[in-house]
Amino acid sequence: MRRFERKRTIFANKDALRESYQPDRIQERDEEIDAYMDALQPVIDGWEPNNIFLYGNTGVGKTAVTEYLLERLREDARGYDDIDLSVLTLNCKPLSSSYQVAVELVNELRPDGGEISTTGYPQQTVFNKLYEEIDAVGGTVLLVLDEIDSIGEKDELLYELPRARSKGDLENAKVGIIGISNDFKFRDQLDPRVQDTLCERELQFPPYNAQELSNILSSRAEIALREDVYDDAVVRLCAALAAKDRGSARQALDLLLLAGEQAQNNGDDFLEERHVEQAQHELERERVEEGIRQLTQHGHLALLSVVSLARAGRTPERSRNIYDRYLDVCDAMGIDSLAQRSVHNHLSDLRMLGILTARENRSGSRGNFYSYELDVPLESARRALEDELGIEDGLERTTQAALGDHGE
């Protein structure tokens, strides 16, 4: 007797809803694709490539469009004898400086066994090794740096690399950088000289609206789901929920995938809106837990301060008052507090993770300030903090005891 048997009640091709799936065409991004193709055209014309900077929220098609167009660019480039195109893609998420990015690129270009150490070299030495490896490849070399904002302020490579050919560091290769960022403010944080170079061609990917997401989901659902197990109402609900949140196609696809799994695991043979609602709660919980796992101790305490204010009905609350609550939390727990600027950075990180939302308040003579509130259900944040902080008697009792607010 088999312990595992195939289930065919809901899905026809489940993989069509996963991130790794490559559709035959990218939907609802025609304008962005046209602008992107125009930015890539110098490669086919045989000139030095443009440096291209893409930005937009997670799940709005930046990476998918990049992979789609670069694959077709490679195919078309093969039809020209005078074009030798190479593409190297690096996700910068685990990296935090130009030095680390340069080391990773060198090691990607070198054969197995020829890698260099991640420490111990002067930065310029690593840059020179990178130039040598790129020149050895020759031709046109496109470097795709996904999540490029992870390198922070240490952006020297983004200034040096595009100028390497004019400085004589590259003789046989023409290099172009494609930077992809989820952080709208990253461009403004770059050195002005880097802005001029990296953002030579700049493309913004706006969030999808509900109709666009519905069109994307409909085409995927036709492949992923059996035709007799769902109707358009389920697709429209997934699209509406994702559009209301972040306008992310990835989120909409995840909702439909998890809703199908909910129905299948329940033994239901038809996918209904209640399954989507169950999926939304599950995804929300997972998002909060994943975001909180990425926080430092003081990131947890900053979030705990907002959660305690939200419990008291005092959000949105300005950052200065959140900092006062944070000081109370640290004092009650016997933890040395950070400066207000550092706590503000933690609040910004929570916003980037989608756990908080921020609103800029313009108050004239009193100056501008930000107000923050939870962008996830209070209960989800509360439970995740309890698990992460190891609070066994409940977050509510702990904060009441620590702050003496007793529910305020």
C-alpha positions as CSV (number, residue, x, y, z in Angstrom):
1,M,0.0,0.0,0.0
2,R,1.4,3.4,-1.0
3,R,1.9,6.0,1.7
4,F,2.0,8.8,-0.9
5,E,-0.5,9.0,-3.7
6,R,-1.0,11.7,-6.3
7,K,-3.7,14.3,-5.7
8,R,-5.4,15.6,-8.8
9,T,-8.4,17.4,-7.2
10,I,-7.4,21.0,-7.7
11,F,-4.2,21.5,-9.6
12,A,-3.4,20.7,-13.2
13,N,0.1,22.2,-13.1
14,K,0.9,23.6,-9.7
15,D,4.3,24.9,-10.8
16,A,2.7,27.6,-12.9
17,L,1.9,29.5,-9.7
18,R,5.5,29.4,-8.3
19,E,8.1,32.1,-8.6
20,S,10.4,29.9,-10.7
21,Y,7.8,29.6,-13.5
22,Q,8.7,31.4,-16.7
23,P,5.6,32.4,-18.7
24,D,5.8,32.7,-22.5
25,R,5.1,36.4,-22.2
26,I,5.1,39.0,-19.5
27,Q,1.7,40.6,-19.0
28,E,0.8,44.1,-17.9
29,R,4.3,45.5,-18.3
30,D,4.3,46.6,-22.0
31,E,5.4,50.2,-21.3
32,E,8.2,49.1,-19.0
33,I,9.3,46.4,-21.5
34,D,9.5,49.0,-24.3
35,A,11.6,51.3,-22.2
36,Y,13.8,48.5,-21.1
37,M,14.4,47.3,-24.6
38,D,15.3,50.8,-25.7
39,A,17.9,50.9,-22.8
40,L,19.3,47.6,-23.9
41,Q,19.5,48.5,-27.7
42,P,23.1,49.6,-27.7
43,V,24.2,46.0,-27.0
44,I,22.7,44.9,-30.3
45,D,24.1,48.0,-32.1
46,G,27.6,47.1,-30.9
47,W,28.1,50.1,-28.6
48,E,28.9,50.3,-25.0
49,P,25.9,49.2,-22.9
50,N,23.8,51.6,-20.8
51,N,23.9,51.3,-17.1
52,I,20.3,50.7,-16.0
53,F,18.6,51.2,-12.6
54,L,15.2,49.5,-11.9
55,Y,13.2,50.2,-8.8
56,G,9.8,49.3,-7.4
57,N,8.1,47.2,-4.7
58,T,8.7,43.5,-4.3
59,G,6.7,41.4,-6.8
60,V,6.0,44.0,-9.4
61,G,8.0,42.3,-12.2
62,K,11.5,43.9,-12.1
63,T,13.4,40.6,-11.9
64,A,10.9,38.7,-14.1
65,V,11.1,41.3,-16.9
66,T,14.9,41.4,-16.6
67,E,15.2,37.6,-17.0
68,Y,12.7,37.6,-19.8
69,L,14.4,40.4,-21.8
70,L,18.0,39.3,-21.2
71,E,17.2,35.7,-22.4
72,R,15.8,37.2,-25.6
73,L,18.7,39.6,-25.9
74,R,21.1,36.7,-25.7
75,E,19.2,34.8,-28.4
76,D,19.1,37.8,-30.7
77,A,22.8,38.6,-30.1
78,R,23.8,35.2,-31.4
79,G,22.6,36.3,-34.8
80,Y,25.4,38.9,-35.0
81,D,29.0,37.8,-35.5
82,D,30.5,40.9,-34.0
83,I,28.6,40.6,-30.7
84,D,29.9,38.5,-27.9
85,L,27.5,38.9,-25.0
86,S,27.9,37.5,-21.5
87,V,25.4,38.1,-18.6
88,L,26.3,37.5,-14.9
89,T,23.6,37.8,-12.3
90,L,24.3,38.3,-8.6
91,N,21.7,38.7,-5.7
92,C,23.3,41.2,-3.3
93,K,20.9,40.4,-0.5
94,P,23.5,38.7,1.8
95,L,26.1,41.3,0.9
96,S,26.7,44.7,2.5
97,S,29.5,46.5,0.7
98,S,31.2,47.0,-2.6
99,Y,34.1,44.9,-1.4
100,Q,31.8,41.8,-0.8
101,V,30.1,42.3,-4.1
102,A,33.4,42.5,-6.0
103,V,34.7,39.3,-4.2
104,E,31.5,37.4,-5.2
105,L,31.7,38.6,-8.8
106,V,35.4,37.5,-9.0
107,N,34.5,34.1,-7.6
108,E,31.6,33.7,-10.0
109,L,33.9,34.4,-12.9
110,R,36.7,32.1,-11.8
111,P,36.7,28.3,-12.3
112,D,36.1,26.0,-9.3
113,G,39.2,26.0,-7.1
114,G,40.3,29.4,-8.1
115,E,38.2,31.5,-5.8
116,I,39.7,34.2,-3.6
117,S,39.2,34.7,0.1
118,T,36.3,36.9,1.2
119,T,38.7,38.8,3.5
120,G,42.4,39.9,3.6
121,Y,42.7,41.9,0.4
122,P,42.8,45.7,0.0
123,Q,39.6,46.8,-1.8
124,Q,41.4,48.1,-4.8
125,T,43.2,44.8,-5.2
126,V,39.8,43.0,-5.4
127,F,38.6,45.6,-7.9
128,N,41.7,44.9,-10.1
129,K,41.1,41.2,-9.9
130,L,37.5,41.8,-11.0
131,Y,38.7,43.9,-14.0
132,E,41.1,41.1,-15.0
133,E,38.3,38.5,-14.9
134,I,35.9,40.7,-16.9
135,D,38.5,41.5,-19.4
136,A,39.3,37.8,-19.8
137,V,35.6,37.2,-20.7
138,G,35.7,40.0,-23.2
139,G,33.0,41.4,-25.4
140,T,29.9,42.9,-23.8
141,V,29.4,42.0,-20.2
142,L,26.2,42.8,-18.4
143,L,26.3,42.5,-14.6
144,V,22.9,42.2,-13.0
145,L,22.9,43.2,-9.4
146,D,19.6,42.3,-7.8
147,E,18.7,43.9,-4.5
148,I,21.5,46.3,-5.0
149,D,20.4,48.4,-2.1
150,S,21.8,45.8,0.3
151,I,25.3,47.3,-0.2
152,G,24.2,50.5,1.6
153,E,26.5,53.5,1.5
154,K,29.6,51.5,0.6
155,D,29.0,52.0,-3.1
156,E,32.5,52.6,-4.5
157,L,32.2,49.7,-7.0
158,L,29.2,51.3,-8.6
159,Y,31.3,54.4,-9.3
160,E,34.5,52.6,-10.3
161,L,33.2,49.8,-12.5
162,P,31.4,51.8,-15.2
163,R,34.5,54.0,-15.6
164,A,36.9,51.0,-15.8
165,R,37.1,51.1,-19.6
166,S,37.8,54.8,-19.9
167,K,40.5,54.5,-17.2
168,G,42.3,51.8,-19.1
169,D,41.4,49.0,-16.6
170,L,39.4,47.2,-19.2
171,E,40.7,46.7,-22.8
172,N,38.7,43.8,-24.2
173,A,35.4,44.2,-22.5
174,K,32.5,46.7,-22.4
175,V,30.7,46.4,-19.2
176,G,27.2,47.5,-18.2
177,I,25.5,47.4,-14.8
178,I,21.8,46.6,-14.3
179,G,20.9,47.5,-10.7
180,I,17.6,46.3,-9.3
181,S,16.2,47.7,-6.0
182,N,13.1,47.4,-3.9
183,D,14.0,50.6,-2.0
184,F,12.6,53.8,-3.6
185,K,15.0,55.9,-1.5
186,F,18.2,54.0,-2.4
187,R,18.9,56.2,-5.4
188,D,18.9,59.3,-3.3
189,Q,21.3,57.8,-0.8
190,L,23.9,57.2,-3.5
191,D,26.9,59.4,-4.0
192,P,25.9,62.0,-6.7
193,R,28.7,60.7,-8.9
194,V,27.3,57.1,-8.7
195,Q,23.8,58.5,-9.4
196,D,25.0,60.0,-12.6
197,T,26.5,56.7,-13.8
198,L,24.4,53.9,-12.4
199,C,21.1,55.7,-13.1
200,E,22.0,56.4,-16.7
201,R,18.7,54.9,-17.7
202,E,16.1,54.7,-14.9
203,L,13.0,52.6,-14.9
204,Q,10.3,52.6,-12.3
205,F,7.9,49.6,-11.9
206,P,4.7,50.8,-10.2
207,P,2.5,48.4,-8.2
208,Y,-0.1,46.4,-10.2
209,N,-3.7,47.4,-9.8
210,A,-6.5,44.9,-9.3
211,Q,-7.5,44.6,-12.9
212,E,-3.9,44.0,-14.0
213,L,-3.4,41.4,-11.3
214,S,-6.7,39.7,-12.3
215,N,-5.5,39.4,-15.9
216,I,-2.1,37.9,-14.7
217,L,-3.8,35.5,-12.4
218,S,-6.4,34.4,-15.0
219,S,-3.8,33.4,-17.5
220,R,-1.8,31.4,-14.8
221,A,-5.0,29.8,-13.4
222,E,-5.8,28.4,-16.8
223,I,-2.5,26.5,-16.7
224,A,-2.3,25.7,-12.9
225,L,-5.9,24.7,-12.0
226,R,-8.3,22.2,-13.4
227,E,-11.0,24.1,-15.3
228,D,-13.9,22.7,-13.3
229,V,-12.6,23.5,-9.8
230,Y,-12.8,27.3,-9.7
231,D,-14.6,30.4,-11.0
232,D,-13.5,34.0,-11.7
233,A,-14.7,35.2,-8.3
234,V,-11.7,33.4,-6.7
235,V,-9.3,35.0,-9.1
236,R,-10.8,38.5,-8.6
237,L,-10.6,38.1,-4.8
238,C,-6.9,37.1,-4.9
239,A,-6.2,40.1,-7.2
240,A,-8.2,42.5,-5.1
241,L,-6.5,41.5,-1.8
242,A,-3.0,41.8,-3.3
243,A,-3.8,45.1,-5.0
244,K,-5.1,46.5,-1.7
245,D,-1.9,45.5,0.1
246,R,1.2,45.9,-2.0
247,G,0.2,45.5,-5.7
248,S,2.4,42.5,-5.9
249,A,1.9,39.8,-8.5
250,R,4.0,37.4,-6.4
251,Q,1.6,37.9,-3.5
252,A,-1.5,37.3,-5.7
253,L,0.0,34.1,-7.1
254,D,1.0,32.9,-3.6
255,L,-2.6,33.6,-2.4
256,L,-4.1,31.5,-5.2
257,L,-1.5,28.7,-4.7
258,L,-2.1,28.5,-1.0
259,A,-5.9,28.7,-1.4
260,G,-5.7,25.7,-3.8
261,E,-3.6,23.8,-1.2
262,Q,-6.1,24.7,1.5
263,A,-9.0,23.3,-0.6
264,Q,-7.0,20.2,-1.6
265,N,-5.9,19.4,2.0
266,N,-9.4,19.8,3.2
267,G,-10.6,17.3,0.6
268,D,-12.8,19.9,-1.1
269,D,-13.2,19.5,-4.9
270,F,-14.0,23.2,-5.6
271,L,-11.9,26.3,-4.8
272,E,-14.0,28.9,-3.0
273,E,-13.5,32.4,-1.6
274,R,-13.3,31.0,2.0
275,H,-10.1,29.2,0.9
276,V,-8.6,32.5,-0.3
277,E,-9.5,34.1,3.1
278,Q,-7.8,31.2,4.9
279,A,-4.8,31.6,2.7
280,Q,-4.6,35.3,3.3
281,H,-4.4,34.7,7.1
282,E,-1.7,32.1,6.6
283,L,0.4,34.3,4.4
284,E,0.0,37.3,6.8
285,R,1.2,35.1,9.6
286,E,4.2,33.8,7.6
287,R,5.1,37.4,6.5
288,V,5.1,38.7,10.0
289,E,7.1,35.8,11.4
290,E,9.7,36.0,8.7
291,G,10.0,39.8,9.1
292,I,10.4,39.5,12.8
293,R,13.0,36.8,12.5
294,Q,15.2,39.3,10.6
295,L,15.2,41.9,13.4
296,T,17.9,42.5,15.9
297,Q,17.1,42.8,19.6
298,H,16.4,46.5,19.4
299,G,14.3,45.9,16.3
300,H,12.1,43.7,18.4
301,L,11.9,46.3,21.1
302,A,11.0,49.0,18.6
303,L,8.2,46.8,17.3
304,L,7.1,45.9,20.8
305,S,6.8,49.7,21.5
306,V,4.5,50.1,18.5
307,V,2.4,47.0,19.4
308,S,1.9,48.2,22.9
309,L,0.7,51.6,21.6
310,A,-1.6,49.9,19.1
311,R,-3.1,47.9,21.9
312,A,-3.9,51.2,23.6
313,G,-5.5,52.6,20.5
314,R,-2.7,55.2,20.1
315,T,-1.6,54.5,16.6
316,P,-0.7,56.0,14.2
317,E,1.9,57.6,16.5
318,R,4.7,60.0,15.8
319,S,8.2,58.5,16.0
320,R,9.2,60.8,18.9
321,N,6.4,59.3,21.1
322,I,7.3,55.8,19.9
323,Y,10.8,56.5,21.1
324,D,9.5,57.5,24.5
325,R,7.7,54.2,24.7
326,Y,10.8,52.4,23.6
327,L,12.8,54.0,26.4
328,D,10.2,52.8,28.9
329,V,10.4,49.2,27.5
330,C,14.2,49.2,27.7
331,D,14.2,50.6,31.2
332,A,11.6,48.1,32.4
333,M,13.5,45.2,30.8
334,G,16.9,46.3,32.0
335,I,18.3,46.8,28.5
336,D,20.6,49.7,27.5
337,S,18.7,51.9,25.0
338,L,19.8,53.3,21.6
339,A,19.8,56.9,20.5
340,Q,16.6,58.2,18.8
341,R,18.2,58.2,15.3
342,S,19.0,54.5,15.6
343,V,15.5,53.6,16.7
344,H,14.1,55.6,13.8
345,N,16.3,53.5,11.5
346,H,14.7,50.3,13.1
347,L,11.3,51.8,12.4
348,S,12.3,52.4,8.8
349,D,13.5,48.8,8.5
350,L,10.1,47.6,9.8
351,R,8.4,49.7,7.2
352,M,10.6,48.1,4.5
353,L,9.6,44.7,5.8
354,G,6.0,45.6,5.4
355,I,5.3,45.3,9.1
356,L,4.8,49.0,9.7
357,T,3.4,51.8,7.5
358,A,4.6,55.3,7.7
359,R,2.9,58.6,7.1
360,E,4.8,61.9,6.7
361,N,3.1,64.8,8.5
362,R,3.8,68.3,7.4
363,S,3.1,70.6,10.3
364,G,4.4,74.0,9.1
365,S,6.5,75.8,11.8
366,R,6.7,72.6,13.9
367,G,8.6,70.8,11.1
368,N,7.9,67.5,9.4
369,F,7.7,64.2,11.2
370,Y,6.6,60.6,10.6
371,S,3.8,58.7,12.2
372,Y,3.9,54.9,12.3
373,E,1.3,52.2,12.7
374,L,1.1,48.4,12.2
375,D,0.6,47.3,8.6
376,V,-0.2,43.7,9.8
377,P,-2.9,42.4,12.1
378,L,-2.1,43.3,15.7
379,E,-2.7,39.7,16.8
380,S,-0.2,38.4,14.3
381,A,2.5,40.8,15.4
382,R,1.7,40.0,19.1
383,R,2.0,36.2,18.6
384,A,5.2,36.5,16.5
385,L,6.8,38.7,19.1
386,E,5.9,36.3,21.9
387,D,7.5,33.4,20.0
388,E,10.6,35.4,19.1
389,L,11.2,36.9,22.5
390,G,10.4,33.7,24.3
391,I,7.7,35.2,26.4
392,E,5.7,32.4,27.9
393,D,3.1,34.3,30.0
394,G,1.9,36.4,27.0
395,L,3.1,39.6,25.5
396,E,0.1,41.5,26.9
397,R,0.8,40.6,30.6
398,T,4.5,41.2,30.1
399,T,4.1,44.7,28.7
400,Q,1.5,45.6,31.2
401,A,3.8,44.6,34.0
402,A,6.8,46.3,32.5
403,L,5.1,49.5,31.6
404,G,2.4,49.7,34.2
405,D,-0.1,50.7,31.5
406,H,-2.7,48.0,32.3
407,G,-4.4,48.4,29.0
408,E,-4.4,52.2,29.3
